[in-house]
Amino acid sequence: MRKPLEGIRVLDLSQYLSGPQATLFLAGLGAEVIRIDNPATGDPVAASPPYAGPKGVSFHRQAEEDIGIAYLKRARDKKAITLNIKAPRGRELFCALAERADVLVENFSVGVTERLQIDYPTLRRVNPRLIYCSITGYGQSGPDAGLKGYDAVTQAASGLMSLTGFPDGPPTKAGSALGDSIGGTFAFGGIMMALYHRERTGEGQRVDISMVDCIFSLVFDEPMDCYGRLGLPPRMGNRIMRLAPFNTYRTRDGWIVIATGTNAHWHNVLRAIGRELLIGDPRYEDMGDRVTRSEEVDALIAEWAGGRPTREAVRHLREYDVICGPVHTIEDILAWPHMRARGMLPNLPHPTLGEIEDVKAPGFPIKLSDTPGGYERPAPLVGQHNEEIFCGLLGLKREELTRLKAEGVV
């Protein structure tokens, strides 16, 4: 076995990010992921800007080969077929695929799969070993299960947005689509647990992922419900209510972040910034006192950092074992040898143009010593694997496939 999930077949009915994130990880570990698109519409992300193509990157399609960059990233190592599940014959073919699959991933709104007659109870009768993963904004149960929830809405509902930003500013979403990507990552974990359970029992099961649940389970590690009693605002910028110093500080040419968790860390900071005389000072020696005096503590560091370039400041602080680092821009990350050494900045592959050297994609983040994962193939063209799957896997005659295509079934 070259990759740990080789031999596992996944039907991917999902769109946008949450579901495709989960199936991207599965594909990177060797699963056969089969994307299923509506033949009338294809994948909406593939037709969304910004595009990459023979004339470069653009917000408007300049050539027939232009494909949405997000799709090119999210569909790597996957196969793609088209199938109209609303058509009776299309639903028959889908059930035949489900019978031969190990995992199904969907992120339709609650109730859609029932209307399509491809819900978990229906497909469980077709294949009791099937692992059926549903990703929605609010989950499959509860009073708000039927609500639709895009990424920013789930960040707001989970409390993340109320915590993000500065005390005198508005609630702010995270800089990336964390609701979708965290939900997709939890879905990946749930699927892996269900596969392990199936190895032990032979039984499939339903995996119910709520994006709000996932974000909240991470956010609520902080005692949000105690902030008011402690006299803390819900938004504290880059500080953490339990620790000080813990913040970003402007340098001569950028920003750095300094994080401390113990008195020893604080003493290292004082030595690094030339304030050793404050070691043992009763105003700052206790973490609780430092937190209540965060403005004073931050002022000491800001005065020191403001007169130094970022690289020099970080180098000096690390000599004193201070936990710190630069606030990287994307240009900094692209030039960072560490990320290249970790294989996290491959060129973005295109299904017809090969690698696009001036556009990068995220590498596979899970490093396994004996069965390493990774992405080896570009995103497929919509319907690229119709003949392989319908004729090869399901045994249809090419003549029938041609007829089904003409009828709009595939």
Buried (B, 14 or more C-beta within 10 A) or exposed (E): EEBBBEEBBBBBBBBBBBBBBBBBBBBBBBBBBBBBBBBEEBBEBBBBEEBBBEEEBBEEBBEEBBBBBBBBBBBBBBBBBBBBBEBEBBBEBBBBBBEBBBBBBBBBEBEBBEEBBBBBEBBBEBBEBBBBBBBBBBBBEEEBBEBEBBBBBBBBBBBBBBBBBEEEEEBBBBEEBBBBBBBBBBBBBBBBEBBEBBEEEEEBBBBBBBBBBBBBEEBEEBEBEEBEEEEBEBBBEBBBBEBBBBBBBEBEEBBBBBBBEEBEBBBBBBBBBEBEEBBEEEEBBEBEBBBBBBEEBBEBBBEBBEEBEBEEBBEBBEEBEBBBBBBBEEEEBEEBEEBBEEEBBBEBBBBEBEEBEEBBBBBBEEEEEEEBBBBEEBBBBBBBBBBEBBBEBBEBEEEBBEBBBEEEBB
